[in-house]
């Protein structure tokens, strides 16, 4: 396994400053945004698509720092009911797939998206209950008319480009659980998999180790985000897990994103990493820093330090004792 970082936490730095900072931290990979939610502070996608020389120079700067790109990320909503928003997200995703292929980046990360509940909706709709039955109608429309047809097309494009898609299982989007991930993958194709982030599983009540087993068995884990979540049971009793308070309301929120090891013990994290190895994922642990009570440097440093003590770097030895 390799240790890396999702770079939007350094969006205030130039590309050169960012890779210098990452290299100083002793990391091996970077996950870089091409636009959408991560922004594009460290990559001009049109410029790189237009010039092989620019691509070579970009990769050479990374190599000089001992770094490689684990994934390109364009988290956005390509099935938005707002036509302009959906078109912008779709164009960015297709460009990102093309650039990943040209730069030998194996994975493109993003969200599955969420549409309106019917053809005339102008806002997104995230149904999570089958009753009232209107929710069930919305759900079926979204999957059959929007989500599956869209990702079937993307699967075809990704397979032709030799690129895997890592969909982050994030509440608010249609693919947000192991079941919905596999449902989409089964319908759309094998280039579609997940960017597994335990932080979003914990607040949904899903055990990440169990999720690794389910998704790993299906060879559906294409990338991994290392981020923790603290669950505050007293606040859960008040607000439930679908807590609409701003993330800044740490004192009263039901759950809060934390740096690795600050929400769950390192034993729990060790179990996750061991499960990843057992079920065939031996790629990158990409740290995503969104801890609201730590600075960027302290939160990232804590995650690096904790993960270095438990990650599995080398190939397993032969069982000489058996």
PyMOL commands that set and color helices and strands:
alter all, ss='L'
color gray80, all
select helices_A, chain A and resi 7-10+15-24+36-38+45-50+52-64+83-102+133-161+178-188+198-202+208-217+233-239+266-278+296-310
alter helices_A, ss='H'
color red, helices_A
select strands_A, chain A and resi 2-6+29-33+68-73+107-110+164-168+192-197+221-226+228-231+255-258+284-287
alter strands_A, ss='S'
color yellow, strands_A
deselect
rebuild
show_as cartoon
